[in-house]
Amino acid sequence: MVIAMYNILPTNDLKPHTEKSTCECKPRVIFENGEIIIIHNSYDGREGLELYNELINKVDNGKKQ
């Protein structure tokens, strides 16, 4: 049985990633439908900005109702 493994990598990051679960960025590993998905974190912290924008949009949408 062959298990597929996929790496989700940020583009244009500050430094290169190792396409393994032991990458320095401390990626999240998900097992789904017999596949391994490795989701890498960015070195520039863009996830924090994305979360902030998502929360602000939820607050703004709540005010419009």
C-alpha positions as CSV (number, residue, x, y, z in Angstrom):
1,M,0.0,0.0,0.0
2,V,1.4,3.4,-1.0
3,I,0.5,6.4,1.2
4,A,0.5,9.7,-0.6
5,M,2.1,12.7,1.2
6,Y,1.5,16.3,0.4
7,N,3.3,19.4,1.6
8,I,1.5,22.7,1.7
9,L,4.1,25.4,1.7
10,P,3.9,29.2,2.0
11,T,5.0,31.1,-1.1
12,N,7.7,33.8,-1.1
13,D,8.6,33.0,2.5
14,L,11.7,34.4,4.4
15,K,13.6,31.1,4.1
16,P,13.2,27.7,2.5
17,H,11.3,24.8,4.1
18,T,12.2,21.2,4.4
19,E,9.5,19.1,2.9
20,K,9.2,16.9,6.0
21,S,7.1,16.9,9.2
22,T,10.3,17.8,11.0
23,C,10.7,21.2,9.2
24,E,11.9,24.0,11.4
25,C,8.6,25.8,11.0
26,K,6.8,23.2,13.1
27,P,4.2,22.2,10.6
28,R,0.8,20.6,11.4
29,V,0.4,17.0,10.2
30,I,-3.1,15.8,9.1
31,F,-4.0,12.2,8.2
32,E,-7.0,12.2,5.9
33,N,-8.4,9.5,3.6
34,G,-5.2,7.5,3.8
35,E,-3.0,10.5,2.9
36,I,-0.6,12.5,4.9
37,I,-0.9,16.3,4.6
38,I,1.8,18.5,6.0
39,I,0.8,22.1,6.4
40,H,3.8,24.3,6.9
41,N,3.8,27.6,8.9
42,S,5.3,30.7,7.4
43,Y,8.5,32.2,8.9
44,D,7.2,35.8,8.3
45,G,4.1,35.2,10.6
46,R,1.5,35.9,7.9
47,E,-0.9,33.4,9.7
48,G,-1.3,35.9,12.5
49,L,-2.3,38.7,10.1
50,E,-4.7,36.4,8.3
51,L,-6.4,35.5,11.6
52,Y,-6.6,39.1,12.6
53,N,-8.2,40.0,9.2
54,E,-10.7,37.2,9.6
55,L,-11.7,38.3,13.1
56,I,-12.1,41.9,12.0
57,N,-14.3,40.9,9.1
58,K,-16.5,38.9,11.4
59,V,-16.9,41.9,13.7
60,D,-17.6,44.2,10.8
61,N,-20.2,41.8,9.3
62,G,-21.9,41.6,12.7
63,K,-22.3,45.4,12.8
64,K,-24.0,45.5,9.4
65,Q,-26.8,43.2,10.4
